[in-house]
Amino acid sequence: MDLDEVSTITRRRTMKENHKMKNSWEAMSKARTAKYQAYKKTVMPIIKEIQASGVKSLQGIADALSDREIKTRYGKDIWHPSQVKNLLER
């Protein structure tokens, strides 16, 4: 086996591994998106309820969510206005 054959085999193996990695990244991305959408479905009605009660600022909504002990997407107890903004915009 000469050097060109070894190089070709190595290149093919690398391309195959890259393809597998790409597929796994795509699968993880889809799963993450689905999880986010499911979380958003549970939190948005609560945010709408808070807004209906007269609270309009992002800080006010964040404080209300924290007061109601609603966990953030990552399981934290404290909400920040940027988290509320991201939910409302996406």
C-alpha positions in Angstrom: 0.0 0.0 0.0 1.5 3.3 -1.0 1.2 6.7 0.6 -1.6 7.8 -1.8 -3.7 4.8 -0.9 -3.2 5.4 2.8 -4.1 9.1 2.4 -7.3 8.2 0.5 -8.4 5.7 3.1 -7.7 8.2 5.9 -9.6 11.0 4.0 -12.6 8.7 3.5 -12.7 7.7 7.2 -12.5 11.3 8.3 -15.3 12.3 5.9 -17.5 9.4 7.3 -16.8 10.5 10.9 -17.6 14.1 10.1 -20.9 13.1 8.5 -21.8 11.1 11.7 -20.9 14.1 13.8 -23.0 16.4 11.7 -26.0 14.2 12.0 -25.6 13.9 15.8 -25.3 17.7 16.1 -28.4 18.2 14.0 -30.3 15.6 16.2 -29.2 17.4 19.4 -30.2 20.8 18.0 -33.7 19.4 17.1 -34.1 17.9 20.5 -33.0 21.2 22.2 -35.4 23.2 20.1 -38.3 20.8 20.9 -37.5 21.0 24.6 -37.4 24.8 24.5 -40.8 24.9 22.6 -42.4 22.6 25.2 -41.0 24.8 28.0 -42.3 27.9 26.3 -45.8 26.4 26.0 -45.9 26.0 29.8 -44.5 29.4 30.7 -46.3 31.7 28.2 -49.8 31.3 29.6 -48.4 32.4 33.0 -46.6 35.4 31.4 -49.9 36.4 29.6 -51.7 36.1 32.9 -49.2 38.4 34.6 -49.5 40.9 31.7 -53.3 40.8 32.0 -53.0 41.8 35.6 -51.4 45.0 34.6 -47.7 44.2 34.8 -46.1 45.3 31.5 -42.3 45.8 32.1 -39.9 43.0 31.6 -38.5 43.5 35.1 -42.1 43.3 36.6 -42.8 40.1 34.7 -39.5 38.6 35.8 -40.2 39.6 39.4 -43.7 38.1 39.2 -42.3 34.8 37.8 -39.7 34.7 40.6 -42.4 35.4 43.2 -44.6 32.6 41.9 -41.6 30.3 42.2 -41.7 29.4 38.5 -38.3 27.8 37.5 -36.4 29.2 34.6 -35.6 27.0 31.6 -32.4 26.0 33.4 -34.1 25.3 36.8 -33.1 28.6 38.5 -35.3 30.4 40.9 -34.5 34.0 39.9 -35.8 35.4 36.6 -34.1 38.2 34.7 -35.7 40.6 32.2 -33.6 39.3 29.4 -35.0 35.8 29.9 -38.6 37.2 29.7 -37.6 39.2 26.6 -36.2 36.1 24.9 -39.4 34.2 25.5 -41.6 37.0 24.2 -39.5 37.5 21.1 -39.0 33.9 20.0 
